[in-house]
Amino acid sequence: MKPATFEYCRPDTLEEALAALTEFSDDAVIMAGGLSLGALLNTRLARPDAVIDINRISGLDQIELRGGMLRTGPLVRQAEALNSTQISAALPLLAAALPNVGHYQTRDRGTLAGSVAHADPSAEIPLCLAMLGGEVELSSSRGRRLVGAGEFARGALETVREADEMLTGLLWPGVGGPAGVAFIEVSERQGDFAIAAAAAQVRRDGDTYHYTLGLGGIEDHARLDTGSASLSPSEFGEIAGQAADGLARQLEPMQDRRASAAYRRHLAAHLGAQALEQAFTQASMEDSS
């Protein structure tokens, strides 16, 4: 199939893009990478009156430190993030997740912000942003606002973004400092959407381990659990299993052609325990000073 007819807008400035959004409102979509949008247009699941291509706008592809947070612009490509020394040093969890995002061909075009804006519950990048307590920057002709990553997605493919707003940045906290991280997922094929994904980040303070465990692809939004415990290495597996099993029991898993709800719950507990134990082990080897 081919897309339904639409007006193609290619603004040179952010102000022009926001003005176009104000003009077309609900009838416009933003194109950055265009990977998910292209499929929706071709199958006519999306029939916008206007497509606003922001790729000509300069300055939207920056990775920069702002007030102790790492800010990534809406045109930061996934491949660029994967190869960024800033991101690998400051956001090791995101660096661990990115190789699971699509394929190297799609990462050359796909953007971090586009993945968050699309709000697919199986996507790795929104899970990492929620895990790290990040924020989504939304801009319109009316001004700018920040929305917590945990509140941005209302459900599968649905967000709190208003019709005249554009996602203009992602803010990633937790910059720097030693941490143990792990990201594991199960999919039908490498690069496919995850049936279930588990992310873990652990920071060590002496014998006390502060952890965050996140699960994606199970429900229509990411689910998180946090905790602290004084542990010896011999207890990592037991505590990781308890935490993952406790979170898995709280879930209401989705069911589709790829997996039953029961299988997704099993994966949540299994992958969660595996990821958290790996993160505990890695954190135990970091300098805690």
For each residue, the residues with C-beta under 8 A, 3 or more apart:
1: 42 43 44
2: 42
3: 6 41 42 44
4: 41 44 47
5:
6: 3 41 47 48 49 50 51
7: 24 49 50 51
8: 50 51 53
9: 17 20 28 50 51 52 53
10: 52 53 55 56
11: 14 16 17 19 20 52 53 54 56 57
12: 16 56 57
13: 16 17 57
14: 11 17 18 54 57 59 60 139 166 168
15: 18 19
16: 11 12 13 19 20
17: 9 11 13 14 20 21 30 52 54 57 166
18: 14 15 21 22 139 140 141 164 166
19: 11 15 16 22 23 141
20: 9 11 16 17 23 24 28 50 52
21: 17 18 24 25 28 30 52 140 141 163 164 165 166
22: 18 19 25 140 141 164
23: 19 20 28
24: 7 20 21 27 28 48 49 50 52
25: 21 22 28 163 164
26: 163
27: 24 48 49 50
28: 9 20 21 23 24 25 48 49 50 51 52 163
29: 37 46 48 50 51 52
30: 17 21 52 54 117 166 167
31: 34 37 51 52 53 54 55
32: 54 55 74 75 111 113 114
33: 36 77 109 110 111 114
34: 31 37 38 109
35: 38 39 102 106 109 110 114
36: 33 39 40 114 118 120
37: 29 31 34 40 41 46 51
38: 34 35 41 42
39: 35 36 42 43
40: 36 37 43 45 46
41: 3 4 6 37 38 44 46 48 51
42: 1 2 3 38 39
43: 1 39 40
44: 1 3 4 41 47
45: 40
46: 29 37 40 41
47: 4 6 44
48: 6 24 27 28 29 41 51
49: 6 7 24 27 28
50: 6 7 8 9 20 24 27 28 29
51: 6 7 8 9 28 29 31 37 41 48
52: 9 10 11 17 20 21 24 28 29 30 31
53: 8 9 10 11 31 56
54: 11 14 17 30 31 32 57 60 74 75 166
55: 10 31 32 75
56: 10 11 12 53
57: 11 12 13 14 17 54 60 75
58:
59: 14 62 73
60: 14 54 57 73 74 75 168
61: 73 75 76 77 80
62: 59 71 72 73 76
63: 70 71 72 73 76 80 81 84 86 87
64: 70 71
65: 68 69 70 71 86 175
66: 69 70 71 171
67:
68: 65 173 175
69: 65 66 171 172 173 175
70: 63 64 65 66 86 87 90 91 171 172 175
71: 62 63 64 65 66 137 169 170 171 172
72: 62 63 76 81 112 113 169 170 172
73: 59 60 61 62 63 76 113 168 169
74: 32 54 60 111 113 114 166 167 168 169
75: 32 54 55 57 60 61 111 113
76: 61 62 63 72 73 80 81 111 112 113
77: 33 61 80 81 107 108 109 110 111
78: 81 82 98 101 102 106 107 108 110 111 112 115 125
79: 82 83 104 107 108
80: 61 63 76 77 83 84
81: 63 72 76 77 78 84 87 94 98 112
82: 78 79 87 95 98 99 107
83: 79 80
84: 63 80 81 87 88
85: 88 89
86: 63 65 70 89 90
87: 63 70 81 82 84 90 91 94 95
88: 84 85 91 92 95
89: 85 86 92 176
90: 70 86 87 172 174 175 176
91: 70 87 88 94 95 128 132 172 174 175
92: 88 89 95 96 179 181
93: 96 97 128 131 132 179 181 183 199 201
94: 81 87 91 97 98 125 128 132 172
95: 82 87 88 91 92 98
96: 92 93 99 181 182 183 199
97: 93 94 100 101 124 125 127 128 183 199
98: 78 81 82 94 95 101 107 124 125
99: 82 96
100: 97 124 183 185 191 194 197
101: 78 97 98 106 107 110 115 123 124 125
102: 35 78 105 106 107 110 191
103: 106 107 190 191
104: 79 107 108
105: 102 108 109
106: 35 78 101 102 103 109 110 191
107: 77 78 79 82 98 101 102 103 104 110
108: 77 78 79 104 105
109: 33 34 35 77 105 106
110: 33 35 77 78 101 102 106 107 114 115
111: 32 33 74 75 76 77 78 114 115
112: 72 76 78 81 115 116 125 170
113: 32 72 73 74 75 76 116 117 167 169 170
114: 32 33 35 36 74 110 111 117 118
115: 78 101 110 111 112 118 120 123 124 125 126
116: 112 113 119 123 125 126 129 136 149 152 167 170
117: 30 113 114 159 161 167
118: 36 114 115 123 157
119: 116 123 126 152 153 154 155 156 157 158 159
120: 36 115 123 126 156 157 193
121: 153 156 216 217 218 219 220 221 222 254
122: 193 194 195 197 216 217
123: 101 115 116 118 119 120 126 127 193 194 216
124: 97 98 100 101 115 127 128 183 185 194 197 199 216
125: 78 94 97 98 101 112 115 116 128 129
126: 115 116 119 120 123 129 130 149 152 153 216 222
127: 97 123 124 130 131 197 199 214 215 216 222
128: 91 93 94 97 124 125 131 132 183 199 214
129: 116 125 126 132 134 136 149 170 172
130: 126 127 133 134 149 150 214 222 224
131: 93 127 128 199 201 212 214 222 224
132: 91 93 94 128 129 149 172 173 174 201
133: 130 148 149 150 173 174
134: 129 130 148 149 170 171 172 173
135: 146 147 148 149 170 171
136: 116 129 146 147 148 149 152 167 169 170 171
137: 71 144 145 146 167 168 169 170 171
138: 144 145 146 147 161 162 165 166 167 168
139: 14 18 143 144 165 166 168
140: 18 21 22 143 144 162 164 165 166
141: 18 19 21 22 164
142: 164
143: 139 140
144: 137 138 139 140 168
145: 137 138
146: 135 136 137 138 171
147: 135 136 138 151 152 160
148: 133 134 135 136 151 152
149: 116 126 129 130 132 133 134 135 136 152
150: 130 133 222 224
151: 147 148 160
152: 116 119 126 136 147 148 149 159 160 161
153: 119 121 126 158 159 160 221 222
154: 119 158 159 160
155: 119 158 220 221
156: 119 120 121 220 221
157: 118 119 120
158: 119 153 154 155
159: 117 119 152 153 154
160: 147 151 152 153 154
161: 117 138 152 165 167
162: 138 140 165
163: 21 25 26 28
164: 18 21 22 25 140 141 142
165: 21 138 139 140 161 162
166: 14 17 18 21 30 54 74 138 139 140
167: 30 74 113 116 117 136 137 138 161 170
168: 14 60 73 74 137 138 139 144
169: 71 72 73 74 113 136 137
170: 71 72 112 113 116 129 134 135 136 137 167
171: 66 69 70 71 134 135 136 137 146
172: 69 70 71 72 90 91 94 129 132 134 175
173: 68 69 132 133 134
174: 90 91 132 133 177 179 201
175: 65 68 69 70 90 91 172
176: 89 90
177: 174 203
178: 203 204 283 286 287 288
179: 92 93 174 201 202 203 279 282 283 286
180: 200 201 202 203 204 278 279 280 281 282 283 284 285 286
181: 92 93 96 199 200 201 202 279 282
182: 96 198 199 200 274 275 276 278 279 282
183: 93 96 97 100 124 128 197 198 199 200 275
184: 197 198 271 274 275 278
185: 100 124 194 195 196 197 198 216 217 271
186: 194 195 196 197 267 271
187: 190 191 192 193 194 195
188: 192 195 258
189: 192
190: 103 187
191: 100 102 103 106 187
192: 187 188 189
193: 120 122 123 187 217
194: 100 122 123 124 185 186 187 197 216 217
195: 122 185 186 187 188 217 258 259 264 267
196: 185 186 215 216 217 218 259 264 267 268 271
197: 100 122 124 127 183 184 185 186 194 215 216 217 271
198: 182 183 184 185 213 214 215 216 244 268 271 272 274 275 276
199: 93 96 97 124 127 128 131 181 182 183 213 214 215 216 275
200: 180 181 182 183 211 212 213 214 272 275 276 278 279
201: 93 131 132 174 179 180 181 211 212 279
202: 179 180 181 209 210 211 212 276 279 280 282 283
203: 177 178 179 180 209 210 211 283
204: 178 180 208 209 210 283 284 286 288
205: 208 209 210 288
206: 288
207: 230 231 232
208: 204 205 228 229 230 231
209: 202 203 204 205 228 229 230 231 280 283 284
210: 202 203 204 205 226 227 228
211: 200 201 202 203 226 227 228 229 243 276 279 280
212: 131 200 201 202 224 225 226
213: 198 199 200 224 225 226 243 244 247 272 275 276
214: 127 128 130 131 198 199 200 222 223 224 225
215: 127 196 197 198 199 218 222 223 224 247 248 251 268 271 272
216: 121 122 123 124 126 127 185 194 196 197 198 199 222
217: 121 122 185 193 194 195 196 197 264
218: 121 196 215 223 251 253 254 264 265 267 268
219: 121 223 251 252 253 254
220: 121 155 156 254
221: 121 153 155 156
222: 121 126 127 130 131 150 153 214 215 216
223: 214 215 218 219 247 250 251
224: 130 131 150 212 213 214 215
225: 212 213 214 243 246 247
226: 210 211 212 213
227: 210 211 243
228: 208 209 210 211
229: 208 209 211 235 239
230: 207 208 209
231: 207 208 209 235 236 239 280
232: 207 235
233: 236 280 281 284
234:
235: 229 231 232 238 239
236: 231 233 239 240 277 280 281 284
237: 240 241 273 277
238: 235 241 242
239: 229 231 235 236 242 243 276 280
240: 236 237 243 244 272 273 274 276 277 280
241: 237 238 244 245 269 273 277
242: 238 239 245 246
243: 211 213 225 227 239 240 246 247 272 273 276
244: 198 213 240 241 247 248 268 269 270 271 272 273 276
245: 241 242 248 249 269 272 273
246: 225 242 243 249 250
247: 213 215 223 225 243 244 250 251 268 269 272
248: 215 244 245 251 265 266 268 269 272
249: 245 246 265
250: 223 246 247
251: 215 218 219 223 247 248 264 265 268
252: 219 261
253: 218 219 261 262 264 265 268
254: 121 218 219 220 261 264
255: 259 260 261 264
256: 259
257:
258: 188 195
259: 195 196 255 256 263 264 267
260: 255 263 264
261: 252 253 254 255 264 265
262: 253 265 266
263: 259 260 266 267
264: 195 196 217 218 251 253 254 255 259 260 261 267 268
265: 218 248 249 251 253 261 262 268 269
266: 248 262 263 269 270
267: 186 195 196 218 259 263 264 270 271
268: 196 198 215 218 244 247 248 251 253 264 265 271 272
269: 241 244 245 247 248 265 266 272 273
270: 244 266 267 273 274
271: 184 185 186 196 197 198 215 244 267 268 274 275
272: 198 200 213 215 240 243 244 245 247 248 268 269 275 276
273: 237 240 241 243 244 245 269 270 276 277
274: 182 184 198 240 270 271 277 278
275: 182 183 184 198 199 200 213 271 272 278 279
276: 182 198 200 202 211 213 239 240 243 244 272 273 279 280
277: 236 237 240 241 273 274 280 281
278: 180 182 184 200 274 275 281 282
279: 179 180 181 182 200 201 202 211 275 276 282 283
280: 180 202 209 211 231 233 236 239 240 276 277 283 284
281: 180 233 236 277 278 284 285
282: 179 180 181 182 202 278 279 285 286
283: 178 179 180 202 203 204 209 279 280 286
284: 180 204 209 233 236 280 281
285: 180 281 282
286: 178 179 180 204 282 283
287: 178
288: 178 204 205 206
289:
